[in-house]
Amino acid sequence: MEHYYQPEIECAPREEIVRLQNERLVKQIRRVWDNVPYYRKKMEDHGVTPDDIKTVDDLHKLPFLSKSDLRDAYPYGLLGTPLRDAVRIQSTSGTTGKRVVAFYTRHDIDLWEDCCARAICAAGGTNEDVCQVSYGYGLFTGGPGLNGGSHKVGCLTVPTSSGNTDRQIMFIQDLGATILCCTPSYAAYLGERMKEMGLGPDDIPLKAGIFGAEAWSEEMRRDIQNTLGIKAYDIYGLTELSGPGVAFECSDQHGMHINEDHFIAEIIDPDTGEVLPEGTEGELVFTAIDKEAFPMIRYRTRDICSLSREKCSCGRTHVRMSKPKGRSDDMLIIRGVNVFPSQIETVLLNHGYAANYQIIVDRVNNTDTFDVQVEMTPEMFTDNVGEIESRQRDLSAGLQSMLGIKAKVSLVAPKSIVRSEGKAVRVIDKRKI
Ligand code: DLL
């Protein structure tokens, strides 16, 4: 039976959700206009005032907000409340320039934890469960968000944070953890370590995993589910909007329900900014309609996915987003062809490899080089050069048919690629362009 944290809102009729969104949006726009000079200036420059925003259909009239605004306004320029009302920050390591610092009032933490609690219930969690949170704690939002959600559901919460893998496995066994929260790459590593220790799915009590914070393929889901003997649920979020729980998967495992009572989603053409119709792939843009301290309005996430309003078997009525392929800024352009690491992962896993790989791109004599290093699994490990070459050719052909360009594949020994305890680093781009 499907289990909800807040069924009255998670399964509310569409009209009710739209009514709530309209009401909250109008209030939020008025609030940022009155309280945040940065937003007021942006709106004035764009020729729009709060009077122009009466319903969700008016959203497109507002200017976008992007990472560069966050940098310009760093650290306090987008704070939506007096400092005395803000009680927490979380932060993310920007790959370029300043970190993103997001602020929270008590109300903001409350709604964030509600969102995480919804995700845990959707994964079957109840107060009977033991929930091990192996996302990092601290500035990263993964640990604190799921910790708070787990408390709200009433699970016994085990805040291991990331790392110390053998101790993670010991706690899962000794404390009887039934739900595991971590990045999918760390879940895969836990599975690998368990195998080395001679442990199989029947030796651990886990039944569900809540995995997110990075792009992962359906093939990786299949592998993790088999190795750990669990159902693996996707969870999505970003620091700017609170953290994990902006969207989460239900028993249907077919797209993530966006918590529409808090976040309005749009899909836009990343080049023109035009709003695209339902079902079309494009860049995800969010408006947070009841966050106080860090009220993001039309924030461009750079994540590429599509939305679906098709009825879901779980009974939830909130729109679903497809698994993000990756960020538009993670997308590699190699010899003019768009390449997402998640596409490479799909090919590797379909050929029987694990998700232990690295993509190395460089430019030599004005031509892009494209190397994919892939670990052999312990079962396939061999020093027979002929066999290795033939496997490399196979993989290279698989990649070429997926991507349309040729990659140089090198098979490397098991465990030679560094494992990640948080978000995995898959790409090394050495090009200086
Ligand atoms: O990664 C929040 C989070 C923590 C989500 C734990 C889920 C679980 P940031 O560090 O700010 O926040 O990174 C946000 O990570 O824009 C996406 O590009 C990516 N991302 C997050 N979840 C997923 C997912 C957290 N399920 C950025 N699938 C986002 C694909 C994801 N990408």
Residues whose N, C-alpha, C, O or C-beta is under 5 A from the ligand:
A	BS01	DLL	T92 T141 G142 F211 G212 A213 E214 A215 W216 D234 I235 Y236 G237 L238 T239 G243 P244 T301 D303 P324 R327
